[in-house]
Amino acid sequence: MSLPIWGRIAHAGPSQRTSAALILAIGVAWLAYTRLYFWLHPRGLTVAPSLFMHLTGRPDPLCGLTRTFAWMWRGDLAHAVTVYPVGPLVFAASFPLLGYAAAVLISGRIVRLEVPWRMRRAMVAMVVGAVALNWAAKLLWLGI
């Protein structure tokens, strides 16, 4: 059974343009922060562990993503995968996402994908499953 994905180009309304601007601003700031992470960390200028870590004593599901991005900026895939196995994929995906957000702001157009609900549900399940497996591996690896 084939589940086609249909796409069309549409006008970007104010909410889509606002979302694109927010994604671009946060994404560029995040990439700059992670690019400078190894310079900032010894000076005590990095963000402290998450509230989840303070409350539970365990790393949160995204714990290690900052260091993974920092290692990826250095081109060290081995360290990046060790810190957060899914992280290099997230790092690689961030650039097309930011490019798309910039294109939405410049062109005023968006790509509307009409994905069947079964496929959408499967994609969400795969992403949640990947993060859950990544987190479980981290907890087992750390012995927590």
C-alpha positions in Angstrom: 0.0 0.0 0.0 1.5 3.3 -1.1 1.0 6.4 1.0 1.8 9.4 -1.2 3.0 12.7 0.2 1.7 15.7 -1.7 3.3 19.1 -1.5 2.4 22.5 -2.8 3.8 26.0 -2.4 1.6 28.4 -0.6 1.7 32.0 0.7 3.3 32.2 4.2 0.9 33.9 6.5 1.9 36.0 9.5 2.0 33.1 11.9 4.2 31.0 9.5 6.6 34.0 9.0 6.8 34.5 12.8 7.5 30.8 13.3 10.2 30.9 10.6 11.8 34.0 12.2 11.7 32.4 15.6 13.2 29.1 14.3 15.9 31.1 12.5 16.8 33.3 15.5 16.9 30.5 18.0 18.7 28.2 15.6 21.4 30.7 14.7 21.9 31.5 18.4 22.1 27.8 19.3 24.6 27.1 16.5 26.7 30.1 17.6 26.6 28.9 21.3 27.6 25.4 20.4 30.3 26.6 18.1 31.8 28.6 21.0 31.1 26.0 23.6 34.6 24.7 24.2 35.8 28.3 24.6 32.9 29.3 26.9 32.9 26.2 29.1 36.3 26.7 30.9 35.3 30.3 31.6 32.0 29.2 33.3 29.9 30.8 30.7 27.8 27.8 29.7 24.3 26.8 30.8 24.1 24.7 34.0 22.5 21.3 34.0 18.8 21.2 33.3 16.0 21.5 35.9 15.2 17.8 35.1 18.7 16.8 36.2 18.5 18.9 39.4 15.1 17.4 40.3 15.8 13.7 39.4 19.6 13.4 39.5 19.3 11.8 36.0 20.1 13.3 32.6 17.1 14.5 30.6 16.3 13.0 27.1 18.3 15.8 25.3 21.2 15.8 27.7 24.4 15.8 25.7 23.1 17.5 22.6 25.1 20.7 23.3 28.3 18.8 23.6 27.5 16.7 20.5 27.0 19.9 18.4 30.3 21.2 19.8 32.1 18.0 18.9 30.5 18.1 15.4 31.8 21.7 14.9 35.3 20.3 15.5 34.6 17.5 13.0 34.9 14.8 15.7 32.1 12.4 14.8 33.4 9.7 17.2 33.1 12.0 20.3 29.8 13.4 19.1 28.2 9.9 18.8 29.6 8.9 22.1 28.0 11.8 23.9 24.6 11.6 22.1 24.2 9.0 19.4 21.4 10.7 17.5 23.1 14.1 17.8 25.0 14.1 14.6 21.8 13.6 12.6 20.2 16.5 14.5 23.2 18.6 13.8 23.1 17.8 10.1 19.3 18.4 9.9 19.6 21.8 11.6 21.2 23.4 8.5 18.5 22.6 6.0 15.9 23.6 8.6 17.5 27.0 9.1 17.9 27.4 5.3 14.2 26.7 4.9 13.3 29.2 7.6 15.4 31.9 5.9 13.8 31.0 2.5 10.3 31.4 4.0 11.3 34.9 5.4 12.8 36.0 2.1 10.3 34.6 -0.3 7.1 34.8 1.7 6.3 31.2 0.6 6.1 27.9 2.4 6.0 24.3 1.3 2.8 22.7 2.5 3.2 18.9 2.8 0.1 16.9 3.0 1.2 13.7 4.7 -1.3 11.0 5.4 -2.1 10.7 9.1 -0.7 7.1 9.3 2.6 8.2 7.9 2.7 11.3 10.1 2.0 9.1 13.1 4.8 6.7 12.1 7.3 9.5 11.6 6.4 11.0 15.1 6.7 7.5 16.6 10.1 7.0 15.0 11.5 10.3 16.3 10.1 9.7 19.8 11.4 6.1 19.7 14.9 7.3 18.6 15.1 9.8 21.4 13.7 7.2 23.9 16.3 4.6 22.8 19.0 7.2 22.9 18.0 8.2 26.5 17.7 4.6 27.6 21.2 3.9 26.2 22.6 6.9 28.1 20.9 5.8 31.4 22.2 2.2 31.0 25.7 3.4 29.9 25.9 5.7 32.9 24.4 3.0 35.2 21.7 5.3 36.5 
